[in-house]
Amino acid sequence: MADSPHAQSLKSRAKLLAARGELREALEAYEAALRVDPDDPVSHLRVAEMYQSLEHEAAAISAYLNAARAWTRAGELLRAVAALVMARVPGTRFDVVHTVAERFALPPGALAPTFAWVPDGKDPGVPVLASVGREAFVALVEALEVRAFWPGQRVVEEGQPGDSMFALVEGSAEVARRGEGNARQVVATLGPGDFFGEVALVSEGPRLASVEVRERSVLLEFKRQSLARVSAAHPEVDAAVHAFYQRRLVENLLRTSPLFTNLPPALKQAMSREFDLRAVPAGEVLLTQGQPGDAFYLLLRGQVQLSLEQRGRIVLLPELREGDVFGEISLLLDKPVSATVRTRTPCVVLRLERAAFERHVVTQPGLKGQLMRMGTERLQQTAKALFV
């Protein structure tokens, strides 16, 4: 009955009345629609909003809980959780929270899903929330916050400090970065179910892009301080957040880097399982001149300094920045590392062990050829620096 003409007509009338500010009449129309279709989560949500606007808090809480139950039956995790958070009053929602946890959280004894690269970029489920057990799930719900934004409002600003991750529950948003001449360039569009902000959440660095909503939008916010508090009691939450973070970084790399975009999906999936994500403090040596190369690195965040020692003097080479790779020359040529690589700022890198590099990279002529060309260019830069 969800799509019955009568219910649709009632909801359309209710929406029009609400837009005109006739909230009591809109409430009556939504409640009439629920009598036609009692399982419609949207109508339950709108009833809750009407009651809240009319300052009937107890009725609003009851309606939000009904919405959470309806979204749970519909299999909509984020929407169910958002409704639960909006009904946050101690002691009023214990049974409903646990009902949602039983539907979506991992059952006792279950293992968290392993990482697998998804070709179309869409997660098969909801990360973090669906990767923890029921007790941790309930604790996470208690720690979340719901935020509402209007068209044109920015959720996060590129370059500003960040301490939270967001999930888009309703609405849409644009992701933009500053390009040449400080021009705003839209790089992605987000819709319900999409997450963003996890990089700043985990690495404690600045926001890499701005996110601006295009229509009225509802978001769930995962704050670092709240997640840390939950993780102290439930370590699996911290593991789930970092697994999601690694998944997003690897997926973005395999999907957008010119090095990997043309690789077969099966190879991307195999490689994705072997990348090791590492946060590295400033001043740490990753590769040492003259020592055997042990891994191939991709720099995701931060800057590293290359240097080499020649006849007792230290020669600084051009810095590497986000998106650059290093360590490939030693592995491809089976020779000692040609330059010392030290982090100049706190960095985040993806590391591929020598054995995995030889299995997945050396066997791909196109990829190996690209890396050889990049390595040759770097060797030429090194030779030029030595004779300046």
C-alpha positions as CSV (number, residue, x, y, z in Angstrom):
1,M,0.0,0.0,0.0
2,A,3.0,2.3,0.2
3,D,2.4,3.6,-3.3
4,S,-1.4,3.8,-3.2
5,P,-2.8,6.9,-4.9
6,H,-4.7,7.9,-1.8
7,A,-1.6,7.8,0.5
8,Q,0.4,9.8,-2.1
9,S,-2.4,12.3,-2.4
10,L,-2.5,12.8,1.4
11,K,1.3,13.2,1.6
12,S,1.3,15.7,-1.3
13,R,-1.4,17.7,0.5
14,A,0.5,17.5,3.7
15,K,3.7,18.7,2.1
16,L,1.9,21.7,0.6
17,L,0.3,22.6,3.9
18,A,3.7,22.4,5.7
19,A,5.2,24.7,3.1
20,R,2.5,27.2,3.8
21,G,3.2,27.0,7.5
22,E,-0.1,25.3,8.3
23,L,1.6,22.7,10.6
24,R,-1.4,21.4,12.4
25,E,-3.3,20.7,9.2
26,A,-0.1,19.2,7.7
27,L,0.2,16.9,10.7
28,E,-3.4,15.8,10.3
29,A,-2.8,14.9,6.6
30,Y,0.4,13.0,7.4
31,E,-1.4,11.0,10.2
32,A,-4.2,10.3,7.7
33,A,-1.6,9.0,5.3
34,L,-0.2,6.7,8.0
35,R,-3.7,5.3,8.6
36,V,-3.6,4.2,4.9
37,D,0.0,3.0,5.1
38,P,1.2,2.4,8.7
39,D,4.6,1.2,7.5
40,D,5.7,4.3,5.6
41,P,8.8,5.6,7.3
42,V,8.8,9.0,5.6
43,S,5.3,9.8,6.9
44,H,6.4,8.8,10.5
45,L,9.4,11.1,10.1
46,R,7.3,14.0,8.9
47,V,4.9,13.5,11.7
48,A,7.8,13.6,14.2
49,E,9.0,16.9,12.5
50,M,5.5,18.4,12.7
51,Y,5.2,17.5,16.4
52,Q,8.7,18.9,17.1
53,S,7.8,22.2,15.3
54,L,4.6,22.4,17.4
55,E,6.7,21.8,20.6
56,H,5.0,18.5,21.5
57,E,8.3,16.8,22.4
58,A,6.9,13.5,23.8
59,A,4.8,13.0,20.7
60,A,7.8,13.8,18.5
61,I,10.0,11.3,20.3
62,S,7.4,8.6,19.9
63,A,7.1,9.4,16.1
64,Y,10.8,9.4,15.6
65,L,11.0,5.9,17.3
66,N,8.2,4.7,14.9
67,A,10.2,6.1,12.0
68,A,13.3,4.2,13.3
69,R,11.3,0.9,13.4
70,A,9.9,1.5,9.9
71,W,13.3,2.3,8.4
72,T,14.6,-0.8,10.1
73,R,11.9,-3.0,8.5
74,A,12.8,-1.3,5.2
75,G,16.5,-2.2,5.6
76,E,17.6,1.5,5.7
77,L,20.4,1.5,8.4
78,L,21.5,5.2,8.2
79,R,17.9,6.5,8.2
80,A,17.0,4.3,11.1
81,V,20.0,5.5,13.1
82,A,19.3,9.1,12.3
83,A,15.7,8.7,13.6
84,L,17.0,7.1,16.8
85,V,19.5,9.9,17.4
86,M,16.7,12.5,16.9
87,A,14.7,10.7,19.5
88,R,17.5,10.9,22.0
89,V,16.0,11.1,25.5
90,P,17.5,8.8,28.2
91,G,15.5,5.8,28.9
92,T,12.9,6.3,26.1
93,R,14.3,4.2,23.3
94,F,16.3,1.2,24.8
95,D,14.1,-1.4,23.1
96,V,14.2,0.3,19.7
97,V,18.0,0.8,19.7
98,H,18.5,-2.9,20.4
99,T,16.0,-3.8,17.7
100,V,18.0,-1.8,15.2
101,A,21.2,-3.3,16.5
102,E,19.9,-6.8,16.0
103,R,18.9,-6.0,12.4
104,F,22.1,-4.3,11.3
105,A,25.1,-5.1,13.7
106,L,27.2,-8.1,13.5
107,P,25.8,-11.1,15.4
108,P,27.7,-12.6,18.3
109,G,30.8,-14.4,17.1
110,A,30.7,-13.0,13.6
111,L,33.9,-11.6,12.1
112,A,34.0,-8.2,10.6
113,P,33.9,-8.2,6.7
114,T,37.2,-8.2,5.0
115,F,38.3,-5.5,2.6
116,A,37.4,-6.1,-1.1
117,W,37.7,-3.6,-3.9
118,V,34.3,-2.7,-5.4
119,P,34.5,-1.8,-9.1
120,D,31.7,0.8,-9.1
121,G,32.9,2.5,-5.9
122,K,29.7,1.7,-4.0
123,D,30.0,0.0,-0.6
124,P,27.9,-3.2,-0.4
125,G,26.8,-2.1,3.1
126,V,27.2,0.7,5.5
127,P,30.8,0.9,6.8
128,V,31.7,1.2,10.5
129,L,28.2,0.7,11.9
130,A,27.7,-2.6,10.1
131,S,31.2,-3.8,11.0
132,V,30.8,-4.0,14.8
133,G,28.9,-6.1,17.3
134,R,25.7,-5.2,18.9
135,E,27.0,-3.7,22.1
136,A,29.5,-1.5,20.2
137,F,26.7,-0.6,17.7
138,V,24.5,0.7,20.5
139,A,27.4,2.6,22.0
140,L,28.1,4.2,18.6
141,V,24.5,5.3,18.2
142,E,24.6,7.0,21.6
143,A,27.7,8.9,20.4
144,L,26.4,10.1,17.1
145,E,24.9,13.5,16.3
146,V,22.4,14.6,13.6
147,R,23.1,17.8,11.7
148,A,20.7,19.5,9.2
149,F,22.0,21.9,6.5
150,W,20.2,24.1,4.0
151,P,21.1,24.7,0.3
152,G,24.4,26.5,-0.1
153,Q,25.7,25.8,3.4
154,R,29.1,24.3,3.7
155,V,29.6,21.2,5.9
156,V,33.4,21.3,5.8
157,E,35.9,23.8,4.4
158,E,39.0,22.8,2.5
159,G,42.2,23.6,4.5
160,Q,40.4,23.9,7.8
161,P,41.1,21.5,10.7
162,G,38.8,18.5,10.9
163,D,37.7,16.3,13.7
164,S,34.7,14.4,12.4
165,M,33.4,12.2,9.6
166,F,29.9,12.5,8.1
167,A,27.3,10.2,6.6
168,L,24.7,11.8,4.3
169,V,21.3,10.5,5.3
170,E,19.0,12.7,3.2
171,G,19.7,15.3,0.4
172,S,22.8,15.8,-1.8
173,A,26.1,17.7,-1.7
174,E,29.0,18.7,-3.9
175,V,32.7,18.0,-3.1
176,A,34.9,20.8,-4.4
177,R,38.7,21.6,-4.4
178,R,40.6,24.7,-5.1
179,G,42.4,24.5,-8.5
180,E,44.7,26.8,-10.3
181,G,44.0,30.5,-9.5
182,N,42.0,29.4,-6.5
183,A,39.1,28.5,-8.7
184,R,36.5,26.1,-7.2
185,Q,36.4,22.8,-9.0
186,V,33.6,20.3,-8.3
187,V,35.2,16.8,-8.1
188,A,32.3,14.7,-6.9
189,T,28.6,14.6,-6.0
190,L,27.3,12.9,-2.9
191,G,23.9,11.3,-2.2
192,P,22.2,9.4,0.6
193,G,24.5,6.7,2.0
194,D,27.7,8.4,1.1
195,F,30.4,9.2,3.7
196,F,33.1,11.9,3.7
197,G,35.6,13.4,6.1
198,E,37.2,10.2,7.2
199,V,40.7,11.4,6.2
200,A,40.7,14.3,8.6
201,L,39.1,12.2,11.3
202,V,41.8,9.6,11.3
203,S,45.0,11.5,10.3
204,E,44.1,14.7,12.2
205,G,45.1,16.8,9.2
206,P,43.2,19.6,7.4
207,R,40.2,19.0,5.2
208,L,41.2,18.0,1.7
209,A,38.1,19.5,0.1
210,S,35.0,21.5,0.8
211,V,31.5,19.9,0.9
212,E,28.5,22.1,0.2
213,V,24.9,20.9,0.3
214,R,22.7,21.4,-2.8
215,E,19.3,20.9,-1.0
216,R,18.0,20.5,2.5
217,S,20.2,17.7,3.8
218,V,20.4,15.6,7.0
219,L,23.8,14.2,8.1
220,L,25.1,11.9,10.8
221,E,28.3,13.2,12.4
222,F,31.0,10.9,13.9
223,K,33.2,13.1,16.1
224,R,36.7,12.0,16.9
225,Q,36.3,12.6,20.6
226,S,33.1,10.6,20.8
227,L,34.6,7.8,18.8
228,A,37.6,7.7,21.0
229,R,35.4,7.4,24.1
230,V,33.4,4.5,22.5
231,S,36.6,2.8,21.2
232,A,38.1,2.8,24.7
233,A,35.2,0.5,25.8
234,H,34.8,-1.3,22.4
235,P,38.2,-1.6,20.5
236,E,36.4,-3.1,17.5
237,V,35.1,0.4,16.7
238,D,38.6,1.8,16.3
239,A,39.4,-1.1,14.1
240,A,36.3,-0.6,12.0
241,V,37.0,3.1,11.5
242,H,40.6,2.5,10.4
243,A,39.5,-0.4,8.1
244,F,37.0,1.9,6.4
245,Y,39.6,4.7,6.1
246,Q,42.1,2.3,4.5
247,R,39.3,1.0,2.1
248,R,38.4,4.5,1.0
249,L,42.1,5.5,0.4
250,V,42.9,2.3,-1.6
251,E,39.7,2.5,-3.6
252,N,40.3,6.1,-4.5
253,L,43.9,5.3,-5.5
254,L,43.0,2.3,-7.7
255,R,40.2,4.2,-9.3
256,T,41.9,7.6,-10.0
257,S,45.7,7.1,-10.2
258,P,46.9,7.0,-13.8
259,L,49.1,4.1,-12.7
260,F,46.3,1.8,-11.8
261,T,43.1,2.9,-13.7
262,N,43.6,0.5,-16.6
263,L,44.4,-2.6,-14.5
264,P,41.8,-5.5,-14.7
265,P,39.3,-5.5,-11.8
266,A,40.5,-8.9,-10.5
267,L,44.1,-7.5,-10.2
268,K,42.9,-4.4,-8.4
269,Q,41.0,-6.5,-5.9
270,A,44.1,-8.7,-5.4
271,M,46.4,-5.7,-4.9
272,S,43.9,-3.9,-2.6
273,R,44.3,-6.7,0.0
274,E,48.0,-6.3,0.2
275,F,48.5,-2.5,0.6
276,D,49.5,-1.6,4.2
277,L,48.3,1.8,5.3
278,R,50.7,3.7,7.6
279,A,50.6,7.0,9.4
280,V,54.2,8.2,9.7
281,P,55.4,11.1,11.9
282,A,57.6,13.9,10.6
283,G,61.3,13.1,10.5
284,E,61.1,9.3,10.0
285,V,63.3,7.6,7.5
286,L,61.3,5.3,5.1
287,L,64.2,4.3,2.8
288,T,68.0,4.6,3.4
289,Q,70.5,5.2,0.6
290,G,72.6,2.1,-0.1
291,Q,70.3,-0.3,1.7
292,P,68.2,-2.9,-0.1
293,G,64.7,-1.7,-1.1
294,D,62.0,-3.5,0.8
295,A,58.8,-2.0,-0.5
296,F,57.0,0.3,-2.9
297,Y,55.4,3.4,-1.4
298,L,52.6,5.7,-2.5
299,L,52.4,9.1,-0.7
300,L,48.8,9.8,0.2
301,R,49.2,12.8,2.6
302,G,52.1,15.0,3.5
303,Q,55.6,15.7,2.0
304,V,58.8,13.7,2.0
305,Q,62.4,14.9,1.4
306,L,64.8,12.9,-0.8
307,S,68.5,13.3,-0.1
308,L,71.7,11.5,-1.0
309,E,75.2,11.6,0.4
310,Q,78.0,12.1,-2.2
311,R,81.6,12.5,-1.1
312,G,80.8,13.5,2.4
313,R,78.1,16.1,1.4
314,I,74.4,15.9,1.6
315,V,72.5,16.8,-1.6
316,L,68.8,17.6,-1.3
317,L,66.6,16.4,-4.1
318,P,63.1,17.8,-5.1
319,E,60.5,16.9,-2.5
320,L,57.7,14.4,-3.1
321,R,54.1,15.4,-2.6
322,E,50.7,13.7,-2.4
323,G,50.2,11.3,-5.2
324,D,53.9,10.6,-5.8
325,V,55.5,7.1,-5.6
326,F,58.9,6.0,-4.4
327,G,61.0,2.9,-3.8
328,E,60.2,1.5,-7.3
329,I,63.7,2.0,-8.7
330,S,65.4,-0.3,-6.3
331,L,62.7,-3.0,-6.7
332,L,62.6,-2.8,-10.5
333,L,66.4,-2.8,-11.0
334,D,67.1,-5.0,-8.0
335,K,69.7,-2.5,-6.7
336,P,70.2,-0.7,-3.4
337,V,68.1,2.4,-2.7
338,S,69.5,5.4,-4.6
339,A,68.4,8.1,-2.1
340,T,67.3,8.4,1.5
341,V,63.6,9.2,1.9
342,R,62.6,11.0,5.1
343,T,59.2,12.4,6.0
344,R,59.3,16.2,6.2
345,T,55.7,16.5,7.6
346,P,53.4,13.9,9.2
347,C,52.5,11.6,6.3
348,V,50.1,8.8,5.4
349,V,51.5,6.2,3.0
350,L,50.4,3.0,1.4
351,R,53.2,0.4,1.4
352,L,53.4,-2.7,-0.9
353,E,55.9,-5.3,0.2
354,R,58.6,-6.4,-2.3
355,A,57.0,-9.9,-2.8
356,A,53.6,-8.4,-3.5
357,F,55.1,-5.8,-5.8
358,E,56.8,-8.5,-7.8
359,R,53.6,-10.5,-8.0
360,H,51.3,-7.7,-9.0
361,V,53.4,-5.0,-10.6
362,V,56.4,-6.5,-12.3
363,T,54.1,-9.0,-14.1
364,Q,52.1,-6.1,-15.7
365,P,54.1,-4.8,-18.7
366,G,52.2,-1.5,-19.0
367,L,52.4,-0.7,-15.3
368,K,56.1,-1.8,-15.1
369,G,56.9,0.4,-18.1
370,Q,55.2,3.5,-16.5
371,L,57.2,3.0,-13.3
372,M,60.4,2.5,-15.2
373,R,59.8,5.8,-17.0
374,M,59.1,7.6,-13.7
375,G,62.2,6.0,-12.1
376,T,64.3,7.1,-15.0
377,E,63.1,10.7,-14.7
378,R,64.0,10.6,-11.0
379,L,67.4,9.2,-11.7
380,Q,68.0,12.0,-14.2
381,Q,67.0,14.6,-11.6
382,T,69.4,13.0,-9.2
383,A,72.3,13.1,-11.6
384,K,71.5,16.7,-12.4
385,A,71.4,17.7,-8.7
386,L,74.9,16.1,-8.2
387,F,76.5,18.2,-10.8
388,V,74.9,21.6,-9.9
